[in-house]
Amino acid sequence: MLRSKAIILTLLIPALTALNALGKDRKPNIVFILADDLGWADTTIYGHTSYYETPHIERLAKRGMTFDRAYAASPLCSPTRASILTGLSPARIGLTTPNCHLPQVILKPAQGTKAPVNKKSIAPTPVSRLDTRYQTLPESLKAAGYATGHFGKWHLGSQPYSPLEQGFDVDIPHWPGPGPAGSFVAPWKFKDFDADPDIPNEHIEDRMAKEAVAFMKAHKDEPFFLNYWMFSVHAPFDAKQDLIEKYRRKVDLENPQCCPTYAAMIESMDDAVGTLLDTIDQLGIAENTIVIFFSDNGGNMYNSVEGVAPTSNAPLRGGKATVYEGGVRVPCIVDWPGVTEPDSRSEAFIDSSDFYPTLLDAVGLKPEEKQEFDGISFVPALKGKPLGRDTLFSYFPHDPPVPDWLPPSVTVRQGDWKLIRIFHGGENGAHRWKLFNLADDIGEKNDLAKVQPERVQSMDAMIEKFLTDTQAVLPRANPKFKPSAYKAELEGIGRLKPIRAAKPAAKKGTHAPKSGTRQ
């Protein structure tokens, strides 16, 4: 018997050694979790909320590296999503608004032709689809032997611009629109994806996580790229009723984060993160899987849910649809076992356009010939080394009517300084600027532009070079502007007043009523 065992071991050892070598040579799996409209202060990892509960996101942070200065390339979703997939700035692509669900197909940006008389500038006409001429991250990974799957929100165009034409083998629920057709809680209204009739009141993230788990199980023996772009926590605002009641009991009206429905949505989002982490552990692939958690823009402050704003981005100013910090600074965690130090933090400046070159670098791939990126690889930062970058840009040539409204703008961050150029916001068509020192003024309340003219000039030169390099189509001065019509349009006051907190009323039914569905 002992001799037989010895023979078996003699035969197995070379095979096991070969398998171990194969495992070491195998490229790492990638799980990219993108939350929708999740603000920098909407998770517990930055210490700015006591109302929301995100234990699984905390769990991921303990496994990897949390970035304190991570930015979305845009304060709205579709431009940021395009930057993730292409490594390019929205300024270069021309995709600068979330209009990709609209029927008109526009593939080249153009100068705008008209604007109301109360606007000083005319916004450009953005593209409405992510053009398939751009090489995408999933296409690069697929060519290198990765199985690729997209789950959740897309919002970059229907066929022939869907995930299936952009490098993904799988696309569930294959939905081109902005939100989860009708409701987060089943029954949904997706054209090609029905709720499970055996699971009443199923939450969309429970179902999306289940589909993502099936994908990981099917491809556990080969490298895979799982692109899980959540519908949460975008409008429509509804959630599991038991969770709404849980957070209703926790409401503190002195806290600007006091919306039970939104808090319940965050918990379901966090549960989905936990489901993915559990599966990665159970499959025994954690040591060879890079996990990223990010958000496409800042938190939504301008809808009303049961009489209160969905959330607050305090201490940051503004939120979704503004270039103030609350609109573009977002939560970010990267767990790369063996590379990122567990439970570590980084002050490196990173941007959504950096993920493509970073992941190519991480898995040992090169860009295509003549392929260039606006983003850079932040692998050095993941290894705890200096990144050697202190500037980031955000181009948003539009002006949605939201609290902390700004006219069409572009920003540059240089170290602790941030300059906002307001296109044609001055007198006689000239630009205007706002300058903030975020080290002393994270809430962007003290505009230093008039007392630091030399800094404004030097930083605006960086903006000019960025706009030239990206060949951005710019807003132009409005020849029909009437100063008398502008007096009610002062930015910082806004055309919509911020919603004041009020005690949420008790609700009945299986889940909260749907609120605004603004994109």
Sequence and secondary structure as in RCSB ss.txt:
>XXXX:A:sequence
MLRSKAIILTLLIPALTALNALGKDRKPNIVFILADDLGWADTTIYGHTSYYETPHIERLAKRGMTFDRAYAASP
LCSPTRASILTGLSPARIGLTTPNCHLPQVILKPAQGTKAPVNKKSIAPTPVSRLDTRYQTLPESLKAAGYATGH
FGKWHLGSQPYSPLEQGFDVDIPHWPGPGPAGSFVAPWKFKDFDADPDIPNEHIEDRMAKEAVAFMKAHKDEPFF
LNYWMFSVHAPFDAKQDLIEKYRRKVDLENPQCCPTYAAMIESMDDAVGTLLDTIDQLGIAENTIVIFFSDNGGN
MYNSVEGVAPTSNAPLRGGKATVYEGGVRVPCIVDWPGVTEPDSRSEAFIDSSDFYPTLLDAVGLKPEEKQEFDG
ISFVPALKGKPLGRDTLFSYFPHDPPVPDWLPPSVTVRQGDWKLIRIFHGGENGAHRWKLFNLADDIGEKNDLAK
VQPERVQSMDAMIEKFLTDTQAVLPRANPKFKPSAYKAELEGIGRLKPIRAAKPAAKKGTHAPKSGTRQ
>XXXX:A:secstr
 HHHHHHHHHHHHHHHHHHHHHHHHS  EEEEEEESS  TTSSGGGT  SS   HHHHHHHHHSEEESSEE SSS
SHHHHHHHHHHS  HHHH   SS TTSS    S B      TT SEE  B  SS  TTS  HHHHHHHTT EEEE
EE   S STTSSGGGTT SEEES   SSS TT SBSS   SS    TTSTT BHHHHHHHHHHHHHHHTTTS EE
EEEE  TTSSS   BHHHHHHHHTT  TTSS   HHHHHHHHHHHHHHHHHHHHHHHTT GGGEEEEEEESS   
 SS BTTB S   TTS   TTSSSHHHHB  EEEE TTTS TTEEE   EEGGGHHHHHHHHHT    TT   SS
   HHHHTTS     EEEEEE    S TT   SEEEEEETTEEEEEETT SGGG  EEEEEETTT TT     TT
T HHHHHHHHHHHHHHHHHTT    EE TT  HHHHTT  TTT SS            SSB        
